Amino acid sequence: MTKLTTGKQVTRETAAAHRGRPIMVTVGPEILTFRLKGKRARFTLSIVGAFEHALKIEAYQQAKERKAKREERRRLRREGLV
């Protein structure tokens, strides 16, 4: 895998779109910058912050699944099926 070194950035057009415009992403050594193709407004996010947000989303989804399984087990116990 190619390392992103200081001062170098890579810009790519993504397959994702927002309101009909493709999303452009620029990956730098420590930041991600998003913008809509054809627009100048830029939105920056640190890579660490994006990673931590992804971890929180994953933890939330796992907790939601565990809760659903727990509620299903309780329902089966109340009905006498387990």
HUCOR-V220723 format. One line per field, one symbol per residue. ss: DSSP state (h for helix, s for strand, l for the rest). phi: phi as a letter, one per 30 degrees, with the letter a starting at -180 (. if undefined). burial: I if it has 24 or more other ideal C-beta (glycine too) atoms within 12 Angstrom, else O. Layout:
# HUCOR-V220723
ss = ???
phi = ???
burial = ???
This chain:
# HUCOR-V220723
ss = lllllllllsssssssssllssssssslllssssssllllllsssshhhhhhhhhhhhhhhhhhhhhhhhhhhhhhhhhlll
phi = .ddcceicbbcbdcddbbhicdccbcccdbbcbcaddiccdcbcbddddddddddddddddddddddddddddddddddidb
burial = OOOOOOOOOOOOOOOOOOOOOOIIIIIOOOOIIIOOOOOOOOOOOOOOOOOOOOOOOOOOOOOOOOOOOOOOOOOOOOOOOO
